[in-house]
Amino acid sequence: MAEDASTTRKRAGGPDILHPDSPKRVKLATDEPPAASLPSSTLPTAPGDPAAPSKSKGKRDAAGWAKSRKGKEKSTKNVGRRRGTKGDGEGRAPGEEADKDKAPRLPKRQCALLIGFCGTGCAGMQIQPDVRTIEGVLFDALVRAGAVSQDNADDPVKVNLGRAARTDAGVHAAGNVVSMKLITQVPGVPDLVVAVNALLPPEVRVWGCVRVQNSFNARLSCDSRKYTYFFPSYLLIPPRPTSALYKTLRDQVPPSMEGTPAVHPFWEGLPPDASKEDELRGKREWRVPSDVMESLRAAATKFEATRNFHNFTLGREFSDRSTQRHMKKIEVADPVVYGNTEWISVMFHGQSFMLHQRKMMAALVLSCRTRTPPQVIDELYGPRQVFIPKMPSLGLLLEHPIFESYNRKIAGVNGALTLDDADFRPPIDFAVHQTQIDAFKQAQIYDRMRDIEDRGGVFDAWVRSVDAYAGNDLLWLNPKGVIPAAAVIKKGTRRTNAFREKKQFDVTDYAAAGKIEVPENGEEEVEDVDMDKATLADMEG
């Protein structure tokens, strides 16, 4: 059917608009007549026609065309400037002068710093406002040495600072890796590592600075970590027969098992009126039997393989996939005597560790000293939530992180390169610095750890606080090796007589000389169980 002429005119005339129901442009319907029927006075005119209207005064010339710079001298106002920057004098207040003394910008390179530290006196590894931390001390030295520019000195995020493993307050590290963008060629500084170490306190050392690939991230590129925990062997002596924990264990003996737990020979040989000092002296002279070491090693193997560690950290539930961690190997070394005290070390080699991994050591030591079957550790991986105390910070040492995958990757890239090639990347290898690391561990970590224990009996104070507890939180320590219902923590339900940990066992900073007094009823530790997952993840390693 033929269209009406007026309809045709409406579709043909009018400006382009976007139809609300279509992304295409359509003609706006209008009742104006087409150009052919308009009076000659309303038709468009040529630019040279005097009747042509002038649309934008000052932007177009008298002929109606846009003004051009033809025939004019080329401006050099913006030559050499980056887009979005201001030229000399632009955007300044009257009388304000340009900062002509500003240092030239030096190129930054992605680097891995191999470091070691004694955590005494620091609130952990990670930078925190208004407290002394390892990264804070290190970053300040890098700024003063010129490896970090003044423009970036106010915020480590600007240089992409990251670490392979985060440590709690007071925890030591023989080796750790910090990655960031550094100025590696500092004018007047022939050796950056030497310059930085000169600005650091003796308890924090930089072993080496390695140029890495731009994609390198210390935490994400790390394959696994090795930690060692040291403790006096006397912690394996069973609880004193008069202690609350001993009585709790005695009450859990099932009817099918006759009698009560046997009194350990150590307590039988100790005079009833022995003082706390005499008791500690006897503990330090005690030597662990071979059968107890076998039990300790058997229990340690329960940590190997992939497990659900929700009971060994803070604020995580059984269903949280991040609680799945893989332990490659657990090694319990033979006891060694230093001074009058026998020490045992346990090495944990794991893919990654959760916050408060000292709970793993507590479960190992407490189950062994109470003669709880090792199968209880398997129970702790189950869905029921229980309380596990933390061992003192004093004994924990990060040996070093491992970068096997990254080293294999760069080995393939380096195959066709020479050491002098700009693209050559050295492997991350702590073995190169082993002599320095061993000397540092002895002077700054081992000697200090043993001296603090000798003067203060920190581990003895901790085990006394455990033995004094009479509530239900430790009922998972029992002769059957199962978790009773009374020990299970119900979410949202307040526990009666809950175990309260003491802050002094998170401390490694004690007086440099003289006897150390560790209060048995010190300030209680308050744990923040409402930390978000991102914060928890950043506190792990």
N, C-alpha and C positions, 0 to 999 in steps of 0.2 A: 504494500500500500504506500502511495506517495506521501512524503512528509509535507507538512504545512510549511510555507515559506518563512513564517515568523519563528518556527521551531529551529529551522536551519540557521537563521540569523543568530538565534540565542546560542547555538552550539559553536558557531564559528567565531562569534565576537567575544570580547571580554578578556581579561588577563588570565595567565596561568595560575592555578592554585593546586594544592595537594588535596585530593578528595579524602575525607576522613575514613572511608572504608577501603581505600586503595592506596598503595605506595606510589602510583603513577600520577603524573601531573595531568590535570584536566582543565578545559576552558571554562571559565566562569560564565554562566548564562547572563546575558545583558540585553536590554531592549534597545541599545544604541544601534543605529544603522551601520552596515558595513562601510568600509572606507570608500568604496566606489560611489556611495550615495551621499557622502558628506560634502558640505560646501567646501569650495576650494580654500577658503580662509582657515579651515580647520585641518587640512591635510598636512602631513609632515613636510618640512622644507629642507632644502640642502643647507649645509653649513654656511655656504657663501650667501645664502638668501638673507636679505636684511630682515625678513619676517621671522627668521629662526629665533626661538626664545633662548635666552641665556639662563641655564639651569643653576650653576654654582659659581657665583661671583668669587673671584680670587683663586679658584681651582681650575678654571678653564679660561682660555684666551678669548679675545674678542670675536674670533670666528666660531666659538662654541666647542672647539677641540680641547682635550686635556692638555695642560701645560707640560712641556718636556724640558729636559736640561740640555737640549741640543745647542751647541755653540757656547755653553758655559763651562767654566773651569771646574774640573773634577774635584770633589771634596775629599779631603784626606782625614776628616774628623774621626772616622771609625777604623782606620787602618791599624791592624795589629791588635785589635780588641776582640775578645770572645763575646759571643752573643749573651746578653743578660748582664754584662759588667758595665761599670761606670768609668768614664774617662777621668783624667785629672781635673779636679775641681768640681766635678758633677756630684750633686746630691750632698754636698757638705754645707755646713753652716758657715755664714760669713766669717772670715778670719781663720777658719780651720785649715790647717796645712796637711798635705799628704804625708803618710808615714814613709819617708824615703829611706829610713834606716832598717826597714823590715828585711829579715834574713831571706836569702833566695830559697826557692822551693827545691828540695832535693828529692830524687826519686826514691820510692819505697819498694821493697821487695818482700814477698811472702816468705817468712822464715819460721823455723822451729828452734826454740831455745830448749836445750837439755839442761835441767836444773836439779838441784838437791837442796834440802832444807831441814832444819830442826824446827818443829812446830811450836816449841816452847815460847810462850809470850805472844802468840798470834791467835786470832779468832778464826782460824781455818785458812784454807787456800784462797778462796774466791774473794775478790774485792767487795768490800762492804763500806757504807758511809760511816765515818767517825770512829772506826776501829782499825787496829793494826792487823793486817793480813799479809800473807806471803806475796800475793799478786800486787798488793798495794806497795809494798817495799820494793819489789822488783820493777814495777812500772815507774816509780819515782826515780830509781837509778837509771833506767833507760832514757827518761826525759833529760836528766842532768848530763848524761853522756852524749846526748845529741842523736840518739837512735830513734827517738820520737820527737817530732817537731813541736814547737810551742802551740801551733794551731790545733794539734791533736792532744795536747797534754791534759786537757780538762775532761776527756772522756775516752776510756779505753775502747769503747765500741767503735770509735772512728778508725781504729787500726785493726778491727776484727779480732780482738783478743779472745782466745779460747784455751782450755786446758784439757789434757788427756784424762786426768783423774782428779776429782775433787776430794780433799781430805777434811775431816772434822777438826774442830779446835784442838790444838795441842798435838795432832798426829804428825809424825815425821815422814820424810820421803828421801830415800837415797837417790831416786831418779824420778823425774816427771817431765812432761813436755808441755810447753806453752807456745802456741802459734799466734802470730800477728804479723802485720806489715811493718817492717823496720827500715830505717835508713841505714844501709850496711856500709856505705862509703861516707863516713863522717870526716869533714876536713880537719886535719890535725890529729886524727885518732888512727894510728896505724893498726891497732889490734882492739876491736870492739869488745871482745870477751874480757880481756885484761882491764880495759877501762871501766866496764860495768862492775866487775868484781871488786875493783878498788873503791867503788861507791857503795857496795853492799856490806852489811854486817857479816861477821864470820860464819854465822849460822845459816846464811843463805848463799848458795854458790851457783854460778853458771858454768856448766861443764863444756858447752859448745853451742855454736850458732850455725844451723844448717839451712842453706837455701833450699826451699821445697817448691813443689808445683803450686800454681796459683789456686788450684782447687783443694789444696790440703787443708784439713780441719783436724786439730789435735784430738778432739773427742770422737768424731765420726770416722776418722782414718785409723783409729786404734783398734787392733784385733783383740787384745786381751791385756790383763794387768796381773801383776804378782804382788801380793802382800805377805808379810811375815808378822806373826804375833808371838811375842816373848812373854813368858810368865814363870814365876818361881814354882818348882815342882811341888812345894808344900801345899799348894791349892788342891792337890789331889787327895790330901788326907781327909777322911770322912768327917762329918760334923761332930762337934763335941757332944758327948752323951747328955749333957745338961742343957743343950741348946734347944730352941723352939723347933728348928727344922728337923733335928733328930727325932723329937717326939712326934712330929707330923709324919715322918717316915715310918716310925714304929706303929702308929695307929693305922697305917695303910697296909700292914702285913695281912694278907687274906687268911681266913681260918684254916685253909688247907696247908698253910706254911706254919710250922710250929715255931714257937719262940719269938724273940725279938731280934733286930739286927745286932750282930755281934759287935762288941766294943773293940775298936781298933787298937792294936798294940801301942800305938803312939800315946793314946790317952791313958792306957793302963800304966805306962811307965812315967807319966807326968805327975808330980806331987799334987795333991788336991788343993794345996794352998799356994800353988805357983802363981806368980804375978803375970800380967800381960806381957811384960818384957821377957820374963823367963820362958813363957810359952812360945813367944816369937823366936827366941834364941834356939829353942829346941826344934822348932819347925824348920829353921834354916839349916840345921845339922842333919835333918832327915833326908834320906835318899830314896827315890822312887823305885819300887821293885819291878822286875822285868814283866811280871804278869799284868801289872797295872798299865805299863807302857803298851803291852799288846792290846789291852782293852781300849786304850786311848786311840790307837791306830785303827782298830776295827770300827770304832764309832766314827772316826774321821772319814772313812771311805763312804759313809752314808751321804756325804755332801757332794760326791762326784756325780757327773752326768747332769742332765737338765732337770731342774726341780722347781717347784712353786715355793718361793721364799716369802710369801705374804706374812708369815709369822716372825720373820727375821728383819723386818723393817718397820716403818712408821706410816700410818694412814693409807694402807693399801688393803684391798679385799681379795679374797681367794679368786674371784672371777676376773680380776684385772690381769690382762695378758702380760703387762709389763713386769709382773712378779716372776715370770718364767726366766730363769737365768741358768747358764751352763757353766759348771765348774769342771775344768779340764783335769786338774790333779790336786790332791791334798797330800802333803808330805809332813810327817812328824819326825823331827830329827832326834838323835840320841841326846840324852841329858848331858849338860856341860856345867862344871862347877866354876864359878867366879867368886873369889873371896871365900865366904862361908856358905854361899847360897847356890843351890843347884837350879839351873834354868833349862826350860824346854822351849823350843821354837817350832811353830807350825806354819808351813808355807801354803798359801792359797793361790792357785793359779786359775783365774776365771775369766770368762769373756767380759763380764762387767759385774759390778757390785752395787747393791742397793744401800741406801742410807742406813747407818747404824749396823754395819756388818759385824760389829763386835758382839752382837747377839749370837752369831754363829759360834764364836769361841765360848761364850757363856753356856750355850746348850751342850757343847762338847765337854767342857770341864765339869759342869754341874752333874751331868748324867754319869760321868765316869766316877766322880768322887762319892756319889750316892749309890753307886753300883746299880743304877737303872739300866736295863738292857738297851743296847744300841738301837733296837727297833723303834724306840720312842722318837728318834729323829725322823723316821719315815712317817710317824703319826703327825709330826709337826708340819709336814707338807700338805696335810689334808685340809678340808674346808673349815674345820673348827678353829676359832681364833683363841689363842692363849697368850699369856704374858711371858716374855723372856727378858731378863735383865741384860744390861750391857756390861761387858768387862771394862776395866779402866782404860782410858785413852793411852796411858803411859806405855803400854806394850805394843802398840800397833805401828807398823812401818810399811810404807809403800816402797817396794823394791824398785820397780820400774814398769812402765807400759811397754807393750810390744807392738811393732808395726810390720809384721811379716808380709801382708798383702801389699802395702805401699812399697816396701823395699823390693819385692818381686816386680812390681809394675815399673819402677824406675830403672831396674836392672835391664829390662827389655829396651827401654828408651835409651839408656846409656851405652848400649852395645856398639853403636856406630859412632860414638862421640869420644873425645879426649877430655882429660881433666880440665883443660883450659877452655873448653867449649862453653859458650854462654848458656847453653841449654842443659849442661851436665848437672845432675842433681845427686849429691852424696846420699847414702842410706842413713837412716836414723839408727845409730848403734851405740849403746851405752858401754859396750865392752872396750871401746877405744879409750875410754876415760876410767877404766876399772881401778887402776892404781890410786888415782885421786879419790874416787868414790869410796874405796875401802878405808882409806885414811880418814876421810870425813865421817864415815859411819862410826868408826871406832871412837874418835875424839868428840864428836858433836851429838851422837845418838846413844851408842851402847854405854859408854862411860857415864854419861849423864843419867841415863835410865837406871843403871845399877846403883849409882850414887844416891839418887832420890829414893829408891826402894830401901837401901841400907839405912838411910837417915830417917825415913818416915814410915816404912812398912805400909805403903799404899795398898798393895795387894792383900795384905793381911787385914787391913781395915775394911776392904771391900768384902772379903769372904765372911768376916764377922757380921757385916750388915745383912748378908744373905742368910746366915745361920740364925740370926735373931728374928727372922720373919716367921709368923705363926698363922698366916692367912691361907686362903685357898689358891692363890695365884701360882704357886709352885707345886701343886699336887700332881702335876704331870711327871714329877720325879718320884717314881715308886718302883717296887720290885717287879711289877707285871709289865712295865713298859708301855702302858696304854694311857690315854688321856681320859680321866674321869669327868663326868658331867659337871662336878663342882668347880673344875678348873677352867671350864669354857666361858669365855667372855661373850655376853649377849649384847649386841649393838643397841644403844639407847638405854641400857640398864646400868645404873650406878653400882659399882662393886663395893661391897663392904670389906673393910680392912685391906684395901688394895696395897700392893707393894709400891713403895715410894723410893725412887732412885735419888741419890745425892749428887749435887753438882760437883763436889770436890773430886769425884772419880772421872770427870771430864777434863780435869786440869792436869797439865804437865809442867806448869810454871811454879816452881817452889823456890824458897830461899837458897841462895848460892852456897851457904855454909850453915853448919849447926844442925841441931835436931829439928826434924819436921813434925809438927803436930797435926795429925789428920783427925778431925773431930768425928766421933762415932755418930753423933746426931746433928750432922751438918744441914745446910739449907737444901730443901727438896728441889728436885728438878721438875720443871713444868714443861711438858711436851705439847707442841701445837699440832694436834691431830687433824686440823682443818686446812693444812697446806694444799694448794691446788696441785694438779698433776704436773703442770709445767715447772713449777718451783721444785717439786720433788725430783723430777727428771734432771734438772740442772744441778741438783745437790748429789747426784750419783755419779759413779764412774768405775 
